Amino acid sequence: MRAAVVRQVGSSPYRLRASLLAAAALLLAAVALPGAAAWTDCSTGPTVFKVSEVELVPTVVKPGDVANFTITAEAAKEVRMGVVQMIVHYAGMPVWTQLDNLCDKTAAGCPVQPGPVQVLYSQLFPAITPPGFYDVTLNGHSITEALFCVKVEFQVVPPGAEQVAEGWAAALKGPAQQQVLSTHRKSLA
Ligand SMILES: *[C@@H]1O[C@H](CO)[C@@H](O)[C@H](O)[C@H]1NC(C)=O
């Protein structure tokens, strides 16, 4: 699957302007590029990690997909331990939250050394995930300091006919699968 760098659409100093820009950018993205994702820095003060890039793979999430978020940042100093809170919003409402050990989520474990660091998140969007607008907030903290906060906005689209067929194929193996296909063929004739 192709990786795409998610655009950053705002930064903290100009909050209102940034959110207006973000709204405009999302609107543009929705018109020009269905399913395109965007990220914003949601930190409210100084952070130990300076985030430069957030990747979402796949860029268009379908129910049943595992979506991978990769945060690329620069650590200002060594970090021995920390936690990351993930909050998933659907249509503006929180629908899922979990707390993870930072050390399980960084590419190189802990301690995080000063310099480049990657935080990796794999999140399953179950088959029953309703299509619509989602955002995922990943908020990292050490015991005393804010590490990073990014909010990724994206769309979950309904599966296409091809994915529906794959779902049937996976669910009904062997003769049952052939039966489904032949019934389908008959209905096309
Ligand atoms: C997402 O990450 C997991 C774990 O690192 C990996 O096994 C999987 O192939 C990745 N999926 C995509 C679509 O890149």
The ligand as an ORCA input file, in Angstrom:
! r2SCAN-3c Opt
* xyz 0 1
  C       0.632     -1.613      9.625
  O       1.552     -1.944     10.630
  C       1.597     -3.318     10.940
  C       2.496     -3.501     12.148
  O       3.688     -2.810     11.995
  C       2.070     -4.063      9.698
  O       2.124     -5.459      9.970
  C       1.111     -3.787      8.537
  O       1.580     -4.387      7.363
  C       0.947     -2.295      8.320
  N      -0.108     -2.080      7.373
  C       0.008     -1.257      6.319
  C      -1.217     -1.116      5.468
  O       1.038     -0.659      6.071
*
